[in-house]
């Protein structure tokens, strides 16, 4: 498991925490620009390991759809951080011309 890939913390404010993004690496890269700490993980073992390694300072986690499915039981725990799940990618819209 690789280590987190961005600072992601809101420094200088009391009670401030970090935002993490967890899941398939290709879907997480944009969140680094927003300051999230990246936890790239593919497959159940890596996803569970990354989730278990989240520090207490993480207040919110952005999950890929696959990671959210793997973590379904953990997400039901009221002690888990606030989570948001990325939408599944939908097929492109096609126009029907007359």
N, C-alpha and C positions, 0 to 999 in steps of 0.2 A: 504494500500500500504506500503510495507516495504521500508526502506531507502536504499540508494545505499550501495553495499556490498564490495567495494574496494576503495582504494585511487585513483588510475587511473590517477593521474596528473603527468605531467612532470615538476618537481619543478626546480627552479633555472635558468630557461631560460626565458628571456623576450618574451612575446607574445605566450608562450606555453600554450596549453590547454589540455583538457582531451578527452579521447576516452570512449564512453559509449557503452554498449551492452544491447539491449532491446528486450524482448520477453519471450518465455516460459523458465522457470528456468532450465529445464533439458538440454536445448541446449546452455546455456550461461556459464556454469561452467568453461570451458577451457579458456574463455577469461579473467577470473580473474587472471590466471597465467601470462597473457601478460600485466597485469596492467590496464585493462579496469574497469570502474565503472559499476557494474551490476545493471540493472533496471528490475528485474523479473516481468513479467506481463502476465497474461493469460486472454484472453477474451477482447472484445472491450473496456469496461469501464476502466479496469486496464491499457490497452495499451495507451489509450488516456490520462489518468491521468499521467502515467509515462512520456509520450512525453511532456506534458505540464509542468512537473516538472523539465525538463532538465535545468540545469543552463547555463548561457551565456558562461561559460568557456568550454562547450562541443563543440569541433570542428568537431568531426566525430562520427557517430553512426552505429554500426553493428546491423542489424535487422534480426530476424528470418523471414522466409517467411510469416507466419501467421500475425506477427506484421506489416510487410510491406504492406500486403493486407489491413489491418485495417486502416493504416495510408496513404493510397493512396492519398487522397486530401491534407494532410499536406505535403507530400513529394514533391508535385508539386509546393509548395511555394519556390521561389528562396531565401528567407531569412532563410530557414531551414538549419540545419547543413549538411555537406557532409554525405551521407549514403552509406552503402554497405549491400546487402542482401545475407544472407547465401543461398546456393543452396538448392533446394528441395531434400529430400533424394530420391534417385533412388533405385529401387529394385536391389538386388544383381545380378551380372552377373552369368549366368550359362553356363557351358561348355557342348557342345553337342559332345559326343564321338561317333566315328564310330562303 
